[in-house]
Amino acid sequence: MAREWKEAPPLGAAPKILIVRLSALGDTLMSTPIAQALREAFPNAYIGWVVETRCSPIVEGNPFINRVHRWNKTLKGFLTTVKEIQREGYELSLDVQGLLKSALIPWLARIPYRVGFADAREGASRFLTHPVPPPPPAPFASHRNLQLLSALGIPVNPRRHRLFFPLTEANRKNAVQRLTNLRIEPKRFAALAPATTRPQKHWIEERWSKLAERLWHELGLPSVLLGGRSDLPLLERIAQNCKVPLPVICDLPLKDAVAVIEMASVLVGPDSFPIHAALAVKTPTVALFGPNDPFRFRSEDGIFVLEHDLPCRPCRRRPTCGSAFTCMALITVDEVVAAIERVMNES
């Protein structure tokens, strides 16, 4: 059971540490600075990461991590993963997720020191040995996760400990090949990523087509629609309504898709994984925010947040405007074009 925070657990020069961040794509990516900070503080540490299989490409190949444990989201897979982790003999776990499932894994694996925030949901803090008092809101996208390390006395710097997405030359080669097939030149196109998992975060569908037309005619910048396989109907509708060429890319593996983002002149998207990926690979970004508060992105370099202040914001998952999604509807094509010009000039 959880106890009051007293002092950081003892760590030697080469501790065995498990990071627990199972999902989602963007949140997993925002947790990657923890691995860098741990590696700098403990060069000889053995650092593991447990993650859902779908999100594992985000940490696979990360040079700061020794071992990736993948959970396939089945009960049998859960028990197998717990046993695998227990065999590694980790001394300390960092529960970055703060849910019951993320707290149970290190508890069942009998990791002696289990650190996480005391405000973890679903009663997860009961399974911590060292609950960390929740910190005040932090200005950087990844800073709350780094604050977990601060409680352990580990030096952190949100401007140095950055989001990291591991790409290989093979990923970049695959991206170049796809762009070449589409007659798109690397660093001479805009990546448009319209899809999100929640409708209240969507921008007006027709405006994506208009945006691509404006970029083509006014900036001489072709665009590419980027998403996953499930986004194909949305992307095809946008492409069909566009009066300039607007190719769709939705069938690439995650790492190859992020390599495409890396090669873009700019990425435009709502509050979803692609804007996190663009931050990680240093592609100038225009982020369209409505129901969520983007305060963690306002201090980041290379990203321009477009938003309209309304008394109902942030409503997150509970919009009060029905299906109108007023906050997103207020963002105009003119504003997005101006923001694209600004971030590209600044970069």
ChimeraX attribute file (.defattr): number of C-alpha atoms within 10 A of each C-alpha:
attribute: neighborCount
match mode: 1-to-1
recipient: residues
	/A:1	10
	/A:2	15
	/A:3	14
	/A:4	12
	/A:5	14
	/A:6	9
	/A:7	11
	/A:8	15
	/A:9	14
	/A:10	10
	/A:11	14
	/A:12	9
	/A:13	10
	/A:14	12
	/A:15	17
	/A:16	20
	/A:17	25
	/A:18	28
	/A:19	25
	/A:20	25
	/A:21	24
	/A:22	26
	/A:23	18
	/A:24	15
	/A:25	19
	/A:26	17
	/A:27	20
	/A:28	23
	/A:29	25
	/A:30	27
	/A:31	25
	/A:32	27
	/A:33	23
	/A:34	26
	/A:35	26
	/A:36	22
	/A:37	22
	/A:38	23
	/A:39	17
	/A:40	16
	/A:41	15
	/A:42	18
	/A:43	14
	/A:44	14
	/A:45	20
	/A:46	19
	/A:47	23
	/A:48	22
	/A:49	24
	/A:50	24
	/A:51	26
	/A:52	19
	/A:53	15
	/A:54	16
	/A:55	21
	/A:56	21
	/A:57	20
	/A:58	22
	/A:59	23
	/A:60	19
	/A:61	16
	/A:62	18
	/A:63	12
	/A:64	22
	/A:65	22
	/A:66	14
	/A:67	18
	/A:68	21
	/A:69	19
	/A:70	21
	/A:71	22
	/A:72	14
	/A:73	13
	/A:74	9
	/A:75	10
	/A:76	11
	/A:77	13
	/A:78	17
	/A:79	15
	/A:80	15
	/A:81	20
	/A:82	21
	/A:83	15
	/A:84	14
	/A:85	24
	/A:86	17
	/A:87	10
	/A:88	16
	/A:89	15
	/A:90	21
	/A:91	18
	/A:92	23
	/A:93	26
	/A:94	26
	/A:95	28
	/A:96	24
	/A:97	24
	/A:98	21
	/A:99	18
	/A:100	16
	/A:101	14
	/A:102	23
	/A:103	28
	/A:104	17
	/A:105	23
	/A:106	29
	/A:107	19
	/A:108	14
	/A:109	19
	/A:110	18
	/A:111	20
	/A:112	16
	/A:113	19
	/A:114	24
	/A:115	29
	/A:116	28
	/A:117	25
	/A:118	22
	/A:119	16
	/A:120	22
	/A:121	13
	/A:122	12
	/A:123	13
	/A:124	24
	/A:125	26
	/A:126	17
	/A:127	22
	/A:128	27
	/A:129	22
	/A:130	26
	/A:131	25
	/A:132	26
	/A:133	14
	/A:134	14
	/A:135	14
	/A:136	8
	/A:137	10
	/A:138	17
	/A:139	16
	/A:140	20
	/A:141	22
	/A:142	23
	/A:143	23
	/A:144	22
	/A:145	23
	/A:146	26
	/A:147	23
	/A:148	24
	/A:149	20
	/A:150	15
	/A:151	20
	/A:152	16
	/A:153	12
	/A:154	15
	/A:155	14
	/A:156	21
	/A:157	13
	/A:158	21
	/A:159	13
	/A:160	10
	/A:161	19
	/A:162	23
	/A:163	25
	/A:164	24
	/A:165	24
	/A:166	17
	/A:167	19
	/A:168	12
	/A:169	9
	/A:170	12
	/A:171	19
	/A:172	19
	/A:173	14
	/A:174	18
	/A:175	23
	/A:176	19
	/A:177	13
	/A:178	17
	/A:179	19
	/A:180	12
	/A:181	9
	/A:182	15
	/A:183	10
	/A:184	19
	/A:185	13
	/A:186	17
	/A:187	15
	/A:188	15
	/A:189	22
	/A:190	26
	/A:191	28
	/A:192	27
	/A:193	24
	/A:194	25
	/A:195	26
	/A:196	18
	/A:197	11
	/A:198	11
	/A:199	11
	/A:200	23
	/A:201	24
	/A:202	22
	/A:203	25
	/A:204	16
	/A:205	15
	/A:206	13
	/A:207	18
	/A:208	23
	/A:209	24
	/A:210	18
	/A:211	18
	/A:212	27
	/A:213	21
	/A:214	18
	/A:215	19
	/A:216	19
	/A:217	11
	/A:218	9
	/A:219	12
	/A:220	12
	/A:221	17
	/A:222	21
	/A:223	27
	/A:224	24
	/A:225	25
	/A:226	28
	/A:227	25
	/A:228	16
	/A:229	12
	/A:230	11
	/A:231	18
	/A:232	18
	/A:233	10
	/A:234	14
	/A:235	28
	/A:236	15
	/A:237	13
	/A:238	21
	/A:239	21
	/A:240	13
	/A:241	15
	/A:242	18
	/A:243	12
	/A:244	18
	/A:245	15
	/A:246	23
	/A:247	19
	/A:248	18
	/A:249	22
	/A:250	17
	/A:251	15
	/A:252	17
	/A:253	12
	/A:254	18
	/A:255	21
	/A:256	21
	/A:257	23
	/A:258	25
	/A:259	25
	/A:260	26
	/A:261	31
	/A:262	25
	/A:263	24
	/A:264	24
	/A:265	21
	/A:266	27
	/A:267	28
	/A:268	25
	/A:269	26
	/A:270	23
	/A:271	24
	/A:272	22
	/A:273	21
	/A:274	28
	/A:275	24
	/A:276	26
	/A:277	26
	/A:278	29
	/A:279	26
	/A:280	19
	/A:281	18
	/A:282	19
	/A:283	24
	/A:284	28
	/A:285	30
	/A:286	27
	/A:287	24
	/A:288	25
	/A:289	23
	/A:290	29
	/A:291	23
	/A:292	16
	/A:293	16
	/A:294	20
	/A:295	14
	/A:296	15
	/A:297	21
	/A:298	16
	/A:299	16
	/A:300	16
	/A:301	16
	/A:302	19
	/A:303	26
	/A:304	21
	/A:305	20
	/A:306	19
	/A:307	19
	/A:308	15
	/A:309	11
	/A:310	11
	/A:311	6
	/A:312	13
	/A:313	15
	/A:314	17
	/A:315	15
	/A:316	14
	/A:317	12
	/A:318	10
	/A:319	17
	/A:320	12
	/A:321	12
	/A:322	9
	/A:323	9
	/A:324	11
	/A:325	19
	/A:326	19
	/A:327	24
	/A:328	21
	/A:329	14
	/A:330	15
	/A:331	19
	/A:332	14
	/A:333	17
	/A:334	12
	/A:335	12
	/A:336	20
	/A:337	18
	/A:338	10
	/A:339	20
	/A:340	24
	/A:341	14
	/A:342	14
	/A:343	19
	/A:344	15
	/A:345	9
	/A:346	10
	/A:347	13
